[in-house]
Amino acid sequence: MSSFTAWGLREAYKNVEKLGDRLSKITNLIEWEPFRPILEEMYHNKTERGGRPNFDVILMLKVLLLQQWYGLSDLETEKQISDRISFMKFLGFPDSIPDSRTIWLFRERMAQTGKDESVWEELQRQLDFKGLQVKRGTIQDATFIEADPGGSKKPRRETARTRRSRDGTWAKKGEELHFGYKLHSKVDIDYGLIRSIESTTASVHDSRVDLSVEGEVVLRDKGYFGVKAKGNDFTMKRAAAGHPLSDLDKLRNRLISKLRFPGERQFAVIKRVFRSAHVMVTTIPRVHVKMVFTAFAFDLYQLCTLKNAEIVSK
C-alpha cells in the first residue's frame, strides 16, 4: 500500500472515529503478539508447501473475530473487509486482504491442529492477568446451535446423518425439535466473562458436560439435577414422583435462579447480536472453532464494557 493511499485511508477513518468505533476501543484491550507463536505452530515451515498462508497470523486471527462479531460468511467477510474502513483499521490497513478460500483454510487448519484451544487458553491467561479471575463463582448453561438438516425435517434413527451435517443430531426440548449442535459454557458471576466452553452434538444432555473445577462454586439449573459437579455444586433441585420440593428447596431454587440470571446475557448476545445461532460447518471440530471465536468475540465485547465501567484498567 502506497504511503499516499495509507494517508488517505487514515484521513477518511477520522470521520468514522468521530461517530464512534467500538473496534478501535477493542484493539488495545488485549496483547495480540502472545497469540503469534501459538498460531505459527500450525505450519511445518515458512514455505507455501508447508501450508503457511501469505498473511500474518495475527491478521488472520482478527479476521476470524470480525467474522463472528458480524455474523459473516467467508465470502462476505472478504467483501466487507474491502468495503468497510473500520474493518481495515482494525486489521492495521493491510496491503492485501485474504480471500474467502484463505479464511476457510486458516480456520480449517485450526480445527485440524486443535490450536483453537491454545488460543482460548491464552485469552483466559490474559484475563486472569488483568485481575479478572473467578471470585464468587460461575454459572454453567447450554444452548442449541442449529444446523441445516438437509431434506429431513424430523428425526430419524440416532445414527442417521444428513447430506448437510455429518455430526449434527436431533434433540427435543419441550415441543420443539432442534437439529445440530450444543454450546456448553461457563460464565463467571462477577464479570460476566465466558471462562470455559465445550461443543457437542444437540442430543448430548446438558448434565453430561461438567465445566466446573474443584473448589469453584458452580450454579446450574434443573437440567443438571441428579449429576454431581466437580466444583462446589449449587444445582437447582427438581421435584420427583412422591418427592415434592420443600419450602426450603423452593427458596434455594429462587436464590440460585436470581444469581444465574446474568448468565443468560451471553447467549442473547451470541445469538441476536453476533447471529451465531446457526452454523453451516458440518463437524464437531469445525463447530468448536466457530464457538471458540464466538466466545472470544463475546469476551472482548464484555471486556470493553468493563473498561468503560472502569472495572478493569490494564
C-alpha positions in Angstrom: 0.0 0.0 0.0 1.5 3.3 -1.0 2.1 6.0 1.6 -0.4 8.3 -0.2 -3.2 5.5 -0.1 -2.4 4.8 3.6 -2.7 8.5 4.4 -6.0 8.8 2.5 -7.5 5.9 4.4 -6.4 7.3 7.8 -7.9 10.7 6.9 -11.2 9.0 5.8 -11.2 7.0 9.0 -11.2 10.1 11.2 -14.9 10.7 10.3 -15.7 7.1 11.4 -13.8 7.7 14.6 -15.8 10.8 15.4 -19.0 8.8 15.2 -17.6 6.1 17.5 -15.8 2.9 16.6 -16.0 0.0 19.0 -13.4 -2.0 17.1 -10.9 0.8 17.8 -11.6 0.5 21.5 -11.2 -3.3 21.4 -7.9 -3.2 19.6 -5.8 -2.3 22.7 -7.8 -4.4 25.3 -5.5 -7.4 25.0 -2.0 -8.2 23.8 -2.1 -9.8 20.4 1.6 -10.9 20.0 1.4 -13.8 22.5 -1.0 -15.5 20.0 1.6 -15.4 17.3 3.8 -18.4 18.4 0.6 -20.5 19.0 -0.7 -19.9 15.5 2.6 -20.2 13.8 3.0 -23.7 15.3 0.2 -24.8 12.9 2.7 -24.7 10.0 5.5 -27.0 9.3 7.7 -24.4 7.6 7.6 -21.0 6.1 7.1 -22.1 2.5 3.8 -22.5 0.7 4.5 -26.2 0.6 4.3 -26.2 4.4 0.9 -24.7 4.1 1.8 -21.3 5.5 -0.6 -18.5 4.5 0.5 -15.4 2.7 -0.9 -13.3 5.5 0.2 -12.5 9.0 -1.3 -15.0 11.5 -2.4 -12.1 13.8 -4.2 -10.5 10.9 -6.0 -13.9 10.3 -6.9 -14.2 14.0 -8.5 -10.7 13.8 -10.3 -11.7 10.6 -12.0 -14.7 12.3 -13.1 -12.4 15.1 -14.6 -9.9 12.7 -16.4 -12.8 11.1 -18.0 -13.8 14.4 -18.8 -10.3 15.5 -20.8 -9.5 12.4 -22.1 -13.0 11.5 -20.4 -13.1 8.1 -19.7 -16.0 5.7 -16.2 -16.4 4.4 -17.1 -14.7 1.1 -19.0 -11.9 2.8 -16.0 -11.4 5.2 -13.7 -10.8 2.2 -16.1 -8.3 0.7 -16.8 -6.4 4.0 -13.1 -6.0 4.8 -12.6 -4.5 1.3 -15.6 -2.2 1.8 -15.5 -1.1 5.5 -12.8 1.3 6.6 -13.3 0.4 10.3 -12.5 -3.2 9.4 -9.4 -2.2 7.6 -8.3 0.0 10.6 -8.8 -2.9 13.0 -6.6 -5.0 10.7 -4.0 -2.3 10.5 -4.7 -1.2 6.9 -3.1 -4.3 5.4 -1.5 -4.2 1.9 -3.7 -7.1 0.8 -6.8 -8.8 2.0 -7.3 -12.6 2.5 -9.8 -14.1 0.1 -12.6 -16.4 1.3 -10.6 -19.6 0.5 -7.7 -18.4 2.7 -10.1 -17.6 5.5 -11.6 -21.1 5.2 -8.2 -22.8 5.1 -6.9 -20.9 8.2 -10.0 -21.9 10.2 -9.8 -25.5 8.9 -6.1 -25.8 10.0 -7.2 -24.7 13.5 -9.8 -27.4 13.6 -7.2 -30.0 12.4 -4.5 -29.0 14.9 -6.6 -28.1 17.9 -4.9 -24.7 18.2 -8.2 -23.1 18.9 -7.9 -24.5 22.4 -4.5 -22.9 22.8 -5.8 -19.6 21.6 -8.6 -19.8 24.2 -6.2 -20.6 27.0 -4.0 -17.6 26.1 -7.1 -15.4 26.2 -8.0 -16.7 29.7 -4.5 -16.2 30.9 -4.6 -12.6 29.9 -8.0 -12.1 31.6 -6.6 -13.5 34.8 -3.5 -11.3 34.5 -5.9 -8.3 34.4 -7.2 -9.3 37.8 -10.4 -10.8 36.4 -10.1 -14.2 38.0 -13.2 -16.2 39.0 -14.0 -15.0 42.5 -17.5 -15.7 43.8 -18.3 -18.5 41.4 -19.6 -19.4 37.9 -22.7 -20.2 36.0 -22.9 -23.2 33.7 -25.6 -23.4 31.0 -26.1 -24.7 27.4 -27.9 -23.6 24.3 -28.7 -25.2 20.9 -26.7 -24.1 17.8 -28.8 -25.0 14.8 -27.5 -26.6 11.6 -29.2 -27.4 8.3 -30.8 -30.8 8.5 -31.0 -31.1 4.7 -34.1 -32.6 3.3 -35.0 -34.2 6.6 -37.5 -32.2 8.7 -37.9 -34.8 11.5 -35.5 -37.0 13.5 -34.6 -40.4 12.1 -32.6 -43.1 13.9 -29.9 -41.7 16.2 -27.0 -42.7 14.0 -28.5 -41.1 10.8 -26.5 -38.5 9.0 -27.8 -35.8 6.7 -26.4 -34.5 3.5 -25.7 -31.1 5.2 -24.2 -32.1 8.5 -22.0 -35.1 9.3 -22.0 -34.7 13.2 -25.3 -32.9 13.8 -28.0 -34.8 15.7 -31.7 -34.2 16.6 -32.8 -33.2 20.1 -36.2 -32.3 21.6 -36.8 -29.7 24.2 -40.5 -29.4 25.2 -42.4 -29.5 22.0 -39.5 -28.0 19.9 -37.2 -30.1 17.7 -33.6 -28.9 17.2 -31.0 -30.2 14.8 -27.3 -29.5 15.0 -25.1 -28.9 18.0 -25.0 -27.6 21.5 -22.7 -24.9 23.1 -21.9 -25.5 26.8 -20.4 -22.6 28.6 -19.3 -21.4 32.0 -19.5 -17.7 32.9 -18.1 -16.0 35.9 -20.6 -14.3 38.2 -18.6 -11.1 38.9 -17.5 -10.1 35.4 -19.9 -11.9 33.0 -16.9 -13.3 31.0 -17.1 -16.7 29.4 -14.4 -18.8 31.1 -14.8 -22.3 29.5 -16.8 -23.8 26.7 -17.4 -27.2 25.1 -19.2 -28.1 21.8 -21.2 -31.2 21.4 -24.0 -32.6 19.2 -27.5 -31.5 20.1 -28.5 -34.8 21.6 -25.9 -34.7 24.3 -27.7 -33.9 27.6 -26.6 -30.8 29.5 -25.8 -32.8 32.6 -23.2 -34.9 30.7 -20.9 -31.9 30.4 -19.2 -30.6 33.6 -17.1 -27.4 33.1 -16.6 -26.7 36.8 -13.3 -27.3 38.7 -12.7 -28.4 42.2 -13.1 -25.6 44.8 -15.1 -23.4 42.5 -18.8 -22.6 43.1 -21.0 -23.5 40.1 -24.6 -22.6 39.7 -26.7 -24.8 37.4 -30.4 -25.1 36.5 -32.7 -28.1 37.0 -31.4 -29.7 33.8 -28.3 -30.8 35.7 -30.2 -32.2 38.7 -29.0 -35.6 39.8 -25.5 -35.3 38.4 -22.9 -34.1 40.9 -20.5 -31.3 39.7 -16.7 -31.4 40.3 -16.9 -28.0 41.9 -19.0 -26.7 44.8 -22.3 -27.8 43.5 -25.3 -25.4 43.6 -27.7 -27.0 41.2 -31.4 -26.2 41.4 -33.5 -29.1 42.7 -36.3 -30.8 40.8 -39.4 -32.4 42.2 -39.8 -36.2 41.6 -42.8 -38.5 41.8 -43.7 -38.8 45.5 -40.9 -36.3 46.5 -42.2 -32.7 46.1 -39.9 -29.8 46.8 -39.9 -28.5 50.4 -40.3 -24.8 51.0 -36.6 -24.6 51.8 -35.8 -26.2 48.4 -38.1 -23.7 46.6 -36.4 -20.8 48.4 -33.0 -22.3 47.4 -34.1 -22.6 43.8 -35.2 -19.0 43.7 -31.9 -17.7 45.1 -29.9 -19.8 42.6 -32.1 -18.6 39.7 -31.6 -15.0 40.7 -27.8 -15.5 40.8 -27.9 -17.3 37.5 -29.8 -14.6 35.6 -26.7 -12.8 34.3 -25.6 -16.0 32.6 -28.3 -15.6 30.0 -26.8 -12.5 28.5 -24.0 -14.3 26.8 -26.5 -16.4 24.7 -28.6 -13.4 23.9 -25.6 -11.6 22.5 -24.2 -14.6 20.7 -27.4 -15.4 19.0 -29.1 -12.0 18.5 -26.1 -9.6 18.0 -23.4 -12.0 16.6 -26.0 -14.1 14.7 -24.2 -17.2 15.6 -27.3 -19.3 16.4 -26.9 -21.2 13.2 -23.8 -22.8 11.6 -23.0 -24.0 8.1 -20.0 -26.1 9.1 -20.5 -29.8 9.3 -18.4 -31.4 12.0 -17.8 -31.0 15.8 -14.1 -29.8 15.4 -15.3 -27.1 12.9 -18.2 -26.1 15.0 -15.9 -25.8 18.0 -13.6 -23.4 16.2 -16.6 -21.3 15.4 -17.8 -21.4 19.0 -14.3 -20.6 20.4 -14.1 -17.5 18.3 -17.7 -16.6 19.1 -16.9 -16.8 22.8 -13.6 -14.9 22.2 -15.6 -12.2 20.5 -18.1 -12.0 23.3 -15.3 -11.7 26.0 -13.7 -8.8 24.1 -17.1 -7.1 23.9 -17.6 -7.7 27.6 -14.1 -6.5 28.4 -14.8 -3.3 26.5 -17.9 -2.9 28.8 -15.9 -3.5 31.9 -13.3 -1.0 30.7 -15.9 1.7 30.2 -17.2 1.0 33.7 -13.7 1.4 34.9 -13.8 -2.1 36.4 -10.6 -3.1 34.6 -7.7 -0.7 33.9 -5.0 -2.8 32.4 
